[in-house]
Amino acid sequence: IAEEAYADIWNEISKLYDYGFQLEKTTTSRCGGGEDVAENAIVSTMFVTKAYSTYSASEFKRFAITVNAALKQLTGGKIFLEPFHPEYVGKAGAKHENRRSPFPTIQICYHFGARSRSSRG
């Protein structure tokens, strides 16, 4: 199941990257290359895994960390993840309801204001 989850999330990341790249390119060309309308905009999609790590928040967190680490290297922070889990417990045992969800879920975010390492020259 883990291999399928990795394959599925990378598929969704690829789709979001393509969509964000095209949207960013279109927005910049509409402005004549001058001001960037989408300077700090974020486009996202939700990745829900009903069958993977449903009862293990720590396993799901490790899954998200490994994908996020690769994304940081590949995109320079342009794409990042926000994980949500039914058993999420914050630091010092405090529960954070805004990080809880009915199923293990990862929000995949494309940040227009961030510049990837490859575009920094």
C-alpha positions in Angstrom: 0.0 0.0 0.0 2.9 2.4 0.7 4.3 2.1 -2.8 0.9 2.9 -4.2 0.5 5.9 -2.0 3.9 7.2 -3.1 3.1 6.6 -6.8 -0.3 8.3 -6.4 1.0 11.4 -4.5 3.8 11.9 -7.1 1.2 11.7 -9.8 -0.9 14.4 -8.1 2.2 16.6 -7.5 3.1 16.3 -11.2 -0.4 17.4 -12.2 -0.3 20.4 -9.8 3.2 21.4 -10.9 2.1 21.3 -14.6 -1.1 23.3 -13.8 0.8 25.9 -11.6 3.6 26.3 -14.2 1.1 26.9 -17.0 -1.0 29.3 -14.8 2.0 31.2 -13.7 3.2 31.5 -17.3 -0.2 32.6 -18.5 -0.5 35.2 -15.7 2.9 36.7 -16.4 2.2 36.9 -20.2 -1.1 38.7 -19.6 0.7 41.3 -17.6 3.2 41.9 -20.4 6.0 40.5 -18.3 5.7 43.5 -16.0 4.0 43.1 -12.6 3.2 39.6 -11.5 -0.5 39.2 -10.6 0.1 35.9 -8.7 3.0 37.2 -6.6 2.0 35.4 -3.4 -0.9 33.2 -4.6 -1.1 29.5 -3.7 -2.9 26.9 -5.7 -3.5 23.5 -4.0 -5.1 20.1 -4.2 -6.0 17.6 -1.6 -4.6 14.1 -1.6 -6.7 11.7 0.6 -5.4 8.2 1.5 -8.3 6.2 2.9 -6.3 3.0 3.0 -2.8 4.1 4.0 -1.8 4.9 7.7 -5.4 5.4 8.8 -4.6 4.5 12.3 -1.0 5.7 12.5 -0.4 9.4 12.6 3.4 9.0 13.1 3.7 6.7 10.0 1.7 9.2 7.9 3.9 12.0 9.2 7.0 10.1 8.1 5.4 9.6 4.7 4.7 13.3 4.3 8.2 14.2 5.5 10.0 12.0 3.0 7.9 13.4 0.1 8.3 17.0 1.4 12.1 16.6 1.7 12.3 15.6 -2.0 10.0 18.4 -3.0 12.2 20.9 -1.2 15.2 19.7 -3.1 13.4 19.5 -6.5 11.4 22.7 -6.4 13.2 25.0 -3.9 10.1 25.4 -1.8 7.8 26.2 -4.7 5.7 23.1 -3.9 5.2 22.1 -0.2 2.9 19.8 1.7 0.5 20.3 4.7 -0.5 17.0 6.3 -3.8 16.3 8.2 -4.6 13.1 10.1 -7.5 11.8 12.3 -5.0 11.1 15.1 -3.0 14.3 14.8 -1.5 15.5 18.1 0.6 18.6 18.2 3.7 19.4 20.3 3.6 18.8 24.0 0.5 16.6 23.6 -1.8 19.5 22.6 -4.4 18.6 20.1 -4.7 20.9 17.1 -8.2 20.5 15.6 -7.2 22.4 12.4 -4.7 19.6 11.6 -7.3 16.8 12.1 -9.3 15.2 9.3 -11.6 12.2 8.8 -9.0 10.5 6.7 -5.2 10.9 6.3 -4.9 13.9 3.9 -2.1 15.9 2.4 -2.7 19.4 1.0 -0.2 19.8 -1.9 0.5 23.5 -2.4 2.1 25.4 -5.3 3.4 28.8 -4.2 3.7 31.3 -7.0 5.8 33.8 -5.0 8.5 31.2 -4.3 11.3 30.8 -6.8 12.8 27.4 -7.5 16.5 26.9 -7.3 16.7 26.2 -11.0 15.2 29.7 -11.8 17.5 31.6 -9.5 20.3 31.7 -12.1 
